[in-house]
Amino acid sequence: MATVPAALGLLETTGYTPAMVALDAMEKAANVYVIQAELNDALGVVLKIGGDNASVSRAIEVGHAWADRMGGRPMSQVVSGPTPEIWPVVDGPVEVNPLIQQAVVHKVTQRSPGDKSVAGSVEGSALGFIETQGFTAVFQAIDTACKAANVEVMGKEKLGGGYVTIVVRGDVAAVTAAIEAGKAQVEGLGKLIAAHVIPRPSDAVLSLLPPAIAK
């Protein structure tokens, strides 16, 4: 069994993008580590972090605020001194949802030093997210985004209910231009859930990008 931390932090959001933005902010705000992320089958993601009580409390406070700002309708909780008996549930095995044909438990992916395969490994790089309810909208948005700036599509994340996120990478200026251009294309084709740029994304965000994205 993995070592149980002094405190367990839980942050649950609606939408993938608010969760990743919150996670980036949490790791940058306090000395915590990510345990895993799990899709909740209700258009949302629960993030699980560990660390000492003060650090986890601070991280959850910051993450909750960012998720709320992103429209993620967050719920959060800090569990002080979690009992080891719950750990097989908290840090559970990878599961696959056959309806959306992807993993619903995202385990931390360890990356070797010098790995340049994902954004954030290179100074000045960024990740961009466009999340919509509706595939037509997101595909149109990302086509426009790629035509507007020099960015690379890394893949997609589905939450069910028509929620789909496309992630791109590139330098900060290019990703910003791409996301701004892309989100303007969503109106009339679907519902924009979120559009955001994370400059120099944290290790926690990079470690949880699913294999379909972190290629």
C-alpha positions in Angstrom: 0.0 0.0 0.0 1.2 3.5 -0.8 2.2 5.8 2.0 -0.8 7.7 3.3 -0.2 11.4 3.5 -0.9 13.6 6.6 -3.7 15.2 4.7 -5.8 14.3 1.6 -7.3 17.1 -0.5 -10.3 16.5 -2.8 -11.4 19.0 -5.4 -14.3 18.1 -7.7 -15.3 20.2 -10.7 -17.6 20.2 -13.6 -15.5 20.2 -16.8 -12.0 19.0 -17.5 -10.5 22.4 -18.2 -11.4 23.9 -14.8 -9.9 20.9 -13.1 -6.6 21.2 -15.0 -6.4 25.0 -14.4 -7.1 24.4 -10.7 -4.5 21.7 -10.4 -1.9 23.9 -12.0 -2.6 26.6 -9.5 -2.6 24.2 -6.6 0.8 22.8 -7.3 2.3 26.3 -7.9 0.7 27.6 -4.6 1.8 24.9 -2.1 4.1 21.9 -1.6 1.6 19.1 -2.5 1.6 16.2 -4.8 -1.1 14.8 -7.1 -2.3 11.3 -6.3 -4.6 10.8 -9.3 -7.6 12.3 -11.1 -10.9 10.4 -11.6 -13.9 11.2 -13.8 -17.1 11.1 -11.9 -19.6 10.2 -14.7 -21.4 13.5 -14.1 -19.4 15.7 -16.5 -16.8 16.2 -13.8 -13.3 15.4 -12.5 -12.2 14.8 -8.9 -8.6 15.7 -8.2 -6.8 14.0 -5.3 -3.7 15.6 -3.7 -1.6 14.8 -0.7 0.8 16.6 1.6 1.0 18.1 5.1 -2.2 19.7 6.5 -1.2 23.3 5.9 0.0 22.8 2.4 -3.1 20.8 1.3 -5.4 23.3 2.9 -3.7 26.1 1.1 -3.7 24.3 -2.2 -7.4 23.3 -2.0 -8.3 26.9 -1.1 -6.5 28.2 -4.2 -7.7 25.4 -6.5 -11.3 25.9 -5.4 -11.1 29.6 -6.1 -9.7 29.0 -9.6 -12.3 26.3 -10.4 -15.1 28.6 -9.3 -13.7 31.4 -11.5 -13.7 29.0 -14.4 -17.3 28.1 -13.9 -16.5 24.6 -12.6 -19.0 24.7 -9.7 -16.3 23.1 -7.4 -16.8 21.0 -4.3 -13.7 20.6 -2.1 -12.7 18.9 1.2 -9.5 18.4 3.2 -9.3 15.1 5.1 -6.8 15.4 8.0 -5.1 12.1 8.9 -7.0 9.9 6.4 -7.3 6.3 7.6 -5.2 3.7 5.6 -8.3 1.6 5.1 -9.7 4.1 2.5 -6.5 4.2 0.4 -7.4 1.3 -2.0 -10.4 3.4 -2.9 -8.6 6.8 -3.0 -5.7 5.6 -5.0 -7.6 3.0 -7.1 -6.6 1.1 -10.2 -7.1 2.3 -13.7 -10.7 1.9 -14.9 -12.1 2.2 -18.4 -15.6 3.4 -19.2 -16.8 1.5 -22.3 -19.4 4.2 -23.2 -16.7 6.9 -23.8 -14.0 4.3 -24.6 -11.3 5.8 -22.3 -9.9 5.6 -18.9 -11.8 7.3 -16.1 -9.0 7.0 -13.6 -5.8 9.0 -14.5 -2.7 7.8 -12.7 0.4 9.9 -12.5 2.7 9.4 -15.4 6.4 9.7 -14.6 8.5 11.4 -17.2 12.2 11.3 -17.5 14.4 14.4 -17.2 14.8 16.1 -20.5 11.6 14.7 -21.9 10.5 17.2 -24.5 7.4 15.3 -25.7 4.9 17.6 -23.8 4.5 21.3 -23.4 5.9 22.7 -20.3 9.2 20.8 -20.7 10.5 23.7 -22.7 10.9 27.3 -21.4 8.1 29.6 -22.6 5.7 26.8 -23.7 2.1 26.5 -22.9 -1.0 24.3 -23.0 -4.3 25.5 -24.4 -7.7 24.0 -23.7 -11.0 24.4 -25.6 -13.9 22.5 -24.0 -17.3 22.4 -25.5 -20.5 20.4 -25.3 -20.7 19.1 -28.8 -18.1 17.6 -31.1 -18.9 19.7 -34.1 -18.2 22.9 -32.1 -14.9 21.7 -30.8 -13.7 20.4 -34.1 -14.5 23.7 -35.8 -12.9 25.6 -33.0 -9.7 23.6 -33.1 -9.4 23.8 -36.9 -9.7 27.6 -36.6 -7.2 27.6 -33.8 -4.6 25.7 -35.8 -5.0 28.0 -38.8 -4.6 31.0 -36.6 -1.3 30.1 -35.0 1.6 27.6 -35.0 0.3 25.1 -32.4 0.2 21.3 -32.2 -2.9 19.3 -31.3 -2.1 16.9 -28.6 -5.4 15.1 -28.4 -8.8 15.1 -26.7 -10.5 14.2 -23.4 -14.2 13.2 -23.1 -16.3 13.4 -20.0 -19.6 12.0 -21.4 -22.7 14.1 -21.9 -21.1 15.6 -25.0 -18.3 17.3 -23.1 -15.1 17.1 -25.0 -11.8 19.0 -24.6 -9.1 19.5 -27.2 -5.6 20.3 -25.9 -2.9 22.1 -27.9 0.6 23.1 -27.2 3.1 25.7 -28.4 4.7 28.9 -27.2 2.6 31.1 -25.0 1.8 33.7 -27.7 0.8 31.1 -30.3 -1.4 29.2 -27.9 -3.0 32.3 -26.7 -3.8 33.4 -30.3 -5.0 30.0 -31.2 -7.4 29.6 -28.2 -8.8 33.1 -28.7 -9.5 32.4 -32.4 -10.9 29.0 -31.7 -13.4 29.8 -29.0 -15.0 32.5 -31.2 -16.1 29.7 -33.6 -18.2 27.8 -31.0 -21.3 30.0 -31.0 -24.1 28.4 -33.0 -22.4 25.0 -33.1 -22.4 24.0 -29.5 -21.9 25.3 -26.0 -18.5 26.7 -24.9 -17.6 25.2 -21.5 -14.2 26.7 -21.1 -11.2 28.1 -23.0 -8.0 28.7 -21.3 -4.2 28.9 -21.6 -1.8 27.5 -19.0 1.7 29.1 -19.4 4.5 26.7 -18.3 2.1 24.1 -16.9 3.0 22.4 -13.7 4.4 18.9 -13.4 1.1 17.8 -11.9 -0.8 18.8 -15.0 1.7 17.2 -17.3 1.7 14.0 -15.2 -2.1 13.6 -15.6 -2.4 14.2 -19.3 -3.9 10.9 -20.6 -1.9 8.9 -23.1 -4.1 10.0 -25.9 -3.0 13.6 -25.3 0.6 13.2 -23.9 1.9 11.4 -27.0 
